[in-house]
Amino acid sequence: MLSAEEHWQLRVKLQVAMRVLKEETCPECGYPIWLCHSSLDTVQWEVEWSTCYANAAVEEAKKLQENKRHLSSGETPHAVFDHELGDWPTRQAGLESM
């Protein structure tokens, strides 16, 4: 069992970690902001598609009501890091390139 002091120290560390995680996560795509906002030539993106079947069921129900359909049910675009030009840059390199 943790002492009161150890518990307090752990709580502070977790609060700091959560704040950094929130501040450094892109609200648009969810990737680390230092990566997805990087202008480095080695950071390239491609688009892949995936299907969320839970979302597909909701969209199918909406489709029955609206009779409109632009994408397949549940399909949403999302970014996937292209490793052909190399691995992710370090956090520091990404931050410095912003």
N, C-alpha and C positions, 0 to 999 in steps of 0.2 A: 504494500500500500504506500502511496506517495505521502510525504509530509506536506503540510500546508504550504511551505516555501517551495517545494518541488512542484506542487500542483500549480501554484501561482506562476512560476517560471515557465512551465509547460504551456499554460494558458496564454501568456504573453507571446511566446514564440509562435503558437498556433494563430493568434490574432494577426501578428505581423505577416506570417506566411499567407494567410487568407487575403489580407489587404494587397500584398504584392501580386498574388494570383489574379485578383479582380482587376487591379490597375494595369496588369500586363497581358490581359486577355482581350483580343479584338471583339468588340460587341457585334460586329458583322459576321465573322466567320468562325470565331472561337479559337483560332490559332493564337500562339503567343504573338503579341503586337510587334515585338522586335523582329519576328520572322516575316509575318505577312505584310508589314509596311516597309520591309527592307528593300533598298534599291540596288543591292549587290547583284552583279551579273550572274552569279552562281545560284541565285534564288529564282527559280522559274516555277510556274504553276500550270497544271493542266486540269481539265474538268472531267470528272467521272460521274456517273449516275448510279443511284441506288434506289431501292424501293423499300419504303416503310409500309408494311401491310396493315398496320393499325391505321395509319393515315389514309391508306388506300380505301379502307372501308368507309371512313368519314367522307372522303372525296366522292366515292361512288354514290353515297346517299345524297350528297349535294347535287351530283350530276343528274340524278333522277328528278330532282326538283327544278334545276336550271336548264337542263338539256344543252349545256356548254361543256366543251372539253378541249383543252389545248395540249395538255401533257397526259401521258398514261397515268392512271391512278397511282398515287403515292410517289411518283417520280419527282425528285428534286435535285437540282445541281448542287455540287459541293466541290470545294477545291481539294486537290491531293498534291502533295509536294512531289515534284519531278526529280528523282534521284539521278537521272542520267548525267547531269552536270556536276554531281558530287553530293556529299552529305549536307545536312543542315549546317549553316554557319554557327559559330558559337553565339551565345546570347550577346556577348559584348560586341562582336562584329556587327550583328544585326542592329543593335541599339545605336552604334556609331554611324550606321549607314542611313538612319532615318532622317 
